[in-house]
Amino acid sequence: VLRAFFFENGPLIQVTFPTSRDEVESESESEAPSSVDILRSILSTNLPSATPSMVPTEQITTMAPTPSPLATVAIVVIIQLDAKPEEIGYSLVSADNSTTYVSRAIGSLAGLQSEVVMEVMDIQEQTELVFEITDESGDGLCCTYGNGYYR
């Protein structure tokens, strides 16, 4: 079973996904939604923005072929935590620092050892973003204390 934690403007929502064919088949074969169906459902909802603060280091730009001033795109941040999540913090802000979309301070993920955390935000198209992830001890998400990553 894969457990994913979603933050929806602060509160933590836990969703459990089956990770093997046997788990899906052991539930009602015709009624059990697939992991992909569950994720599509989550990504299709309009989640509110959050408000935080951190120093930017990596830039990500989103663009659409025909921009509209009010059009938004879903931005998804996925983090596989290692065995020391209390050392991890991250943020996603606009490049001009005018808007903080999400921020999780170091220590705020304590208790989520080796779990997957997912943030889903609707952000206006063509917004230049800065994503920063920090590991307080400097040993990173991989590999001494588990095989963590971010996407």
Salt bridges, closest charged atoms under 4 A:
GLU25 OE2 - ARG21 NE 2.77
GLU115 OE2 - ARG3 NH2 2.18
GLU119 OE2 - ARG104 NE 2.85
